[in-house]
Amino acid sequence: MSDRSTCRSCGAPIIWAFTKEGRRIPVDYLPTPGGNLELTENGPIYGVTYVDPSSEPLYRSHFSTCKDADSWRRR
């Protein structure tokens, strides 16, 4: 994946993707055991789908790993 970005809070590598509802979501750059997001590539845009953890490779929302996530969440 070449669309790597960086979290402005913690500096971790992330990918910006879109939910089915069209909302942007930061996703950890590397797949991880225990992830629940499947990334799909549609040209330059990545989409995410919440899936059963038995699929591979799976990713996690960066909100679940960033120490500063609460400061970025919409209320």
C-alpha positions in Angstrom: 0.0 0.0 0.0 1.4 3.3 -1.0 -1.2 5.7 0.4 0.5 5.8 3.8 -0.1 8.8 6.0 1.0 9.7 9.6 -1.1 10.2 12.7 -0.8 13.9 13.7 -0.9 12.9 17.4 1.3 9.9 17.8 3.2 9.7 14.5 2.2 6.2 13.7 1.7 5.2 10.0 -1.9 5.0 9.0 -4.1 4.7 6.0 -7.2 6.9 5.5 -10.2 4.8 4.4 -14.0 5.3 4.1 -16.8 3.4 5.8 -19.9 2.3 3.8 -21.5 5.5 5.0 -18.8 7.6 3.4 -17.1 8.7 6.7 -13.3 8.8 6.8 -11.6 6.5 9.2 -7.9 6.2 10.2 -6.7 2.6 9.9 -3.4 1.2 11.2 -1.0 0.8 8.3 -0.1 -2.9 9.0 -2.5 -5.8 9.3 -2.7 -7.3 12.8 -3.9 -10.4 14.5 -7.3 -9.6 16.1 -8.1 -6.9 13.6 -11.8 -6.6 12.5 -11.5 -4.4 9.3 -11.0 -5.6 5.8 -9.5 -3.0 3.4 -10.7 -2.9 -0.2 -8.9 -0.8 -2.8 -10.9 1.0 -5.4 -8.4 3.1 -7.3 -6.9 5.6 -4.9 -9.6 5.1 -2.4 -9.7 2.5 0.4 -12.9 1.2 1.9 -13.4 -0.6 5.1 -15.8 -3.4 6.1 -16.2 -4.8 9.5 -15.7 -8.6 9.2 -15.4 -11.8 11.2 -11.9 -12.0 12.6 -11.3 -15.4 10.9 -10.6 -13.5 7.6 -7.0 -12.5 6.7 -5.3 -10.0 6.5 -7.3 -7.7 8.8 -6.6 -4.2 10.1 -7.6 -2.2 13.1 -9.1 1.3 13.4 -6.3 3.6 14.5 -8.8 4.9 17.2 -8.2 1.6 19.0 -4.5 2.0 19.2 -3.7 5.7 19.3 -3.0 7.1 22.8 -4.7 10.4 21.8 -7.7 9.0 20.1 -10.3 10.6 22.4 -9.1 14.1 21.4 -10.0 13.3 17.7 -13.4 11.6 18.2 -16.5 13.4 17.2 -18.9 13.8 20.0 
